[in-house]
Amino acid sequence: MFQSRSFLSLCVLVCLLAALLFTACPDDSNGGGSTGLNIDLIGTWLDTNEYGTDGYAVGTNRVTYVSDWFAFAGRIRHVENFTNTAGVIIIEYDSEYRQPGVGNFIGIYFRNLNPGVSVQMGVAWAEEGAEEPTLDAAMAAFTLGNEGRYISFYGTYLWSTD
């Protein structure tokens, strides 16, 4: 009897692990890039200060940003990890956040990731517009070497359990 329970438990564990593997994989059916998303980034990150509240919701294949002034969301198309605690997430805007004449891809830089505590994040910005028209152009633009061109300020976001 003990052996059959152990075997049954092992089968259930294998099935759960297989399900987790297949549901956690990004959907590349639309030509998506490699996603090496650090799982410690997955969650809700909030910053509340004298200017208001803003935050990022990072999922396995999506990022949503909401502030008191504007919002955007999109599908993760590529992640470049510079270190274990820093990198850039490139998203393709959802259709409702796209603007005519502006590229559909943007980089979200992060650094100083302290899992379950805090992370510094910033959206690429340039006076002439930081959005890129293609994933390849975005991957060439949003690099560690170009971080200073696109990021002048990082917000500090705290892990939220809400």
Contacts in CASP RR format, 6 or more apart in sequence:
PFRMAT RR
TARGET T0000
AUTHOR 0000-0000-0000
METHOD contacts of the structure
MODEL  1
MFQSRSFLSLCVLVCLLAALLFTACPDDSNGGGSTGLNIDLIGTWLDTNE
YGTDGYAVGTNRVTYVSDWFAFAGRIRHVENFTNTAGVIIIEYDSEYRQP
GVGNFIGIYFRNLNPGVSVQMGVAWAEEGAEEPTLDAAMAAFTLGNEGRY
ISFYGTYLWSTD
24 60 0 8 1.000
26 32 0 8 1.000
26 35 0 8 1.000
26 60 0 8 1.000
26 61 0 8 1.000
26 76 0 8 1.000
27 61 0 8 1.000
32 77 0 8 1.000
32 78 0 8 1.000
32 135 0 8 1.000
33 77 0 8 1.000
33 78 0 8 1.000
33 135 0 8 1.000
34 78 0 8 1.000
34 79 0 8 1.000
35 61 0 8 1.000
35 76 0 8 1.000
35 77 0 8 1.000
35 78 0 8 1.000
35 79 0 8 1.000
36 79 0 8 1.000
36 81 0 8 1.000
37 58 0 8 1.000
37 59 0 8 1.000
37 60 0 8 1.000
37 76 0 8 1.000
37 79 0 8 1.000
37 89 0 8 1.000
38 79 0 8 1.000
38 81 0 8 1.000
38 84 0 8 1.000
38 113 0 8 1.000
40 113 0 8 1.000
40 115 0 8 1.000
40 116 0 8 1.000
41 58 0 8 1.000
41 89 0 8 1.000
41 110 0 8 1.000
41 113 0 8 1.000
41 119 0 8 1.000
42 58 0 8 1.000
42 59 0 8 1.000
42 60 0 8 1.000
43 57 0 8 1.000
43 58 0 8 1.000
43 59 0 8 1.000
43 159 0 8 1.000
43 160 0 8 1.000
44 55 0 8 1.000
44 56 0 8 1.000
44 57 0 8 1.000
44 58 0 8 1.000
44 159 0 8 1.000
44 160 0 8 1.000
44 161 0 8 1.000
44 162 0 8 1.000
45 55 0 8 1.000
45 56 0 8 1.000
45 57 0 8 1.000
45 58 0 8 1.000
45 118 0 8 1.000
45 119 0 8 1.000
45 121 0 8 1.000
45 157 0 8 1.000
45 158 0 8 1.000
45 159 0 8 1.000
45 160 0 8 1.000
46 53 0 8 1.000
46 54 0 8 1.000
46 55 0 8 1.000
46 157 0 8 1.000
46 158 0 8 1.000
46 160 0 8 1.000
46 162 0 8 1.000
47 53 0 8 1.000
47 54 0 8 1.000
47 55 0 8 1.000
47 155 0 8 1.000
47 156 0 8 1.000
47 157 0 8 1.000
47 158 0 8 1.000
51 68 0 8 1.000
52 67 0 8 1.000
52 68 0 8 1.000
53 67 0 8 1.000
53 68 0 8 1.000
54 65 0 8 1.000
54 66 0 8 1.000
54 67 0 8 1.000
54 68 0 8 1.000
55 65 0 8 1.000
55 66 0 8 1.000
55 67 0 8 1.000
55 157 0 8 1.000
56 63 0 8 1.000
56 64 0 8 1.000
56 65 0 8 1.000
56 108 0 8 1.000
56 121 0 8 1.000
56 157 0 8 1.000
57 63 0 8 1.000
57 64 0 8 1.000
57 65 0 8 1.000
57 66 0 8 1.000
58 89 0 8 1.000
59 76 0 8 1.000
60 76 0 8 1.000
61 75 0 8 1.000
61 76 0 8 1.000
62 73 0 8 1.000
62 74 0 8 1.000
62 75 0 8 1.000
62 76 0 8 1.000
62 91 0 8 1.000
63 73 0 8 1.000
63 74 0 8 1.000
63 76 0 8 1.000
63 89 0 8 1.000
63 91 0 8 1.000
63 108 0 8 1.000
64 71 0 8 1.000
64 72 0 8 1.000
64 73 0 8 1.000
64 74 0 8 1.000
65 71 0 8 1.000
65 72 0 8 1.000
65 73 0 8 1.000
65 108 0 8 1.000
65 123 0 8 1.000
71 97 0 8 1.000
72 93 0 8 1.000
72 94 0 8 1.000
72 97 0 8 1.000
72 106 0 8 1.000
73 91 0 8 1.000
73 93 0 8 1.000
73 94 0 8 1.000
73 97 0 8 1.000
74 91 0 8 1.000
74 92 0 8 1.000
74 93 0 8 1.000
74 94 0 8 1.000
74 97 0 8 1.000
75 91 0 8 1.000
75 92 0 8 1.000
75 94 0 8 1.000
76 89 0 8 1.000
76 90 0 8 1.000
76 91 0 8 1.000
77 90 0 8 1.000
77 91 0 8 1.000
77 92 0 8 1.000
77 105 0 8 1.000
77 135 0 8 1.000
77 138 0 8 1.000
78 89 0 8 1.000
78 90 0 8 1.000
78 135 0 8 1.000
78 138 0 8 1.000
78 139 0 8 1.000
79 87 0 8 1.000
79 88 0 8 1.000
79 89 0 8 1.000
79 90 0 8 1.000
80 87 0 8 1.000
80 88 0 8 1.000
80 90 0 8 1.000
80 139 0 8 1.000
80 142 0 8 1.000
80 143 0 8 1.000
80 144 0 8 1.000
81 87 0 8 1.000
82 88 0 8 1.000
82 144 0 8 1.000
84 113 0 8 1.000
85 111 0 8 1.000
85 112 0 8 1.000
85 113 0 8 1.000
85 114 0 8 1.000
86 109 0 8 1.000
86 110 0 8 1.000
86 111 0 8 1.000
86 112 0 8 1.000
86 113 0 8 1.000
87 109 0 8 1.000
87 110 0 8 1.000
87 111 0 8 1.000
87 144 0 8 1.000
88 107 0 8 1.000
88 108 0 8 1.000
88 109 0 8 1.000
88 110 0 8 1.000
88 142 0 8 1.000
88 143 0 8 1.000
88 144 0 8 1.000
88 147 0 8 1.000
89 107 0 8 1.000
89 108 0 8 1.000
89 110 0 8 1.000
90 105 0 8 1.000
90 106 0 8 1.000
90 107 0 8 1.000
90 108 0 8 1.000
90 135 0 8 1.000
90 138 0 8 1.000
90 139 0 8 1.000
90 142 0 8 1.000
91 105 0 8 1.000
91 106 0 8 1.000
91 107 0 8 1.000
91 108 0 8 1.000
92 104 0 8 1.000
92 105 0 8 1.000
92 135 0 8 1.000
93 104 0 8 1.000
93 105 0 8 1.000
93 106 0 8 1.000
93 131 0 8 1.000
98 104 0 8 1.000
102 129 0 8 1.000
102 131 0 8 1.000
103 131 0 8 1.000
103 132 0 8 1.000
103 133 0 8 1.000
104 131 0 8 1.000
104 132 0 8 1.000
104 133 0 8 1.000
105 131 0 8 1.000
105 132 0 8 1.000
105 133 0 8 1.000
105 134 0 8 1.000
105 135 0 8 1.000
105 137 0 8 1.000
105 138 0 8 1.000
106 123 0 8 1.000
106 124 0 8 1.000
106 130 0 8 1.000
106 131 0 8 1.000
106 132 0 8 1.000
106 138 0 8 1.000
107 123 0 8 1.000
107 124 0 8 1.000
107 130 0 8 1.000
107 138 0 8 1.000
107 142 0 8 1.000
107 150 0 8 1.000
108 121 0 8 1.000
108 122 0 8 1.000
108 123 0 8 1.000
108 124 0 8 1.000
109 121 0 8 1.000
109 122 0 8 1.000
109 123 0 8 1.000
109 124 0 8 1.000
109 142 0 8 1.000
109 147 0 8 1.000
109 150 0 8 1.000
109 151 0 8 1.000
109 154 0 8 1.000
110 119 0 8 1.000
110 120 0 8 1.000
110 121 0 8 1.000
110 122 0 8 1.000
111 119 0 8 1.000
111 120 0 8 1.000
111 154 0 8 1.000
112 118 0 8 1.000
112 119 0 8 1.000
112 120 0 8 1.000
113 119 0 8 1.000
116 159 0 8 1.000
117 158 0 8 1.000
117 159 0 8 1.000
118 156 0 8 1.000
118 157 0 8 1.000
118 158 0 8 1.000
118 159 0 8 1.000
119 156 0 8 1.000
119 157 0 8 1.000
120 154 0 8 1.000
120 155 0 8 1.000
120 156 0 8 1.000
120 157 0 8 1.000
121 154 0 8 1.000
121 155 0 8 1.000
121 157 0 8 1.000
122 151 0 8 1.000
122 153 0 8 1.000
122 154 0 8 1.000
122 155 0 8 1.000
123 130 0 8 1.000
124 130 0 8 1.000
124 141 0 8 1.000
124 142 0 8 1.000
124 150 0 8 1.000
124 151 0 8 1.000
125 150 0 8 1.000
125 151 0 8 1.000
125 152 0 8 1.000
126 149 0 8 1.000
126 150 0 8 1.000
130 141 0 8 1.000
130 150 0 8 1.000
132 138 0 8 1.000
132 141 0 8 1.000
132 142 0 8 1.000
141 150 0 8 1.000
142 150 0 8 1.000
END
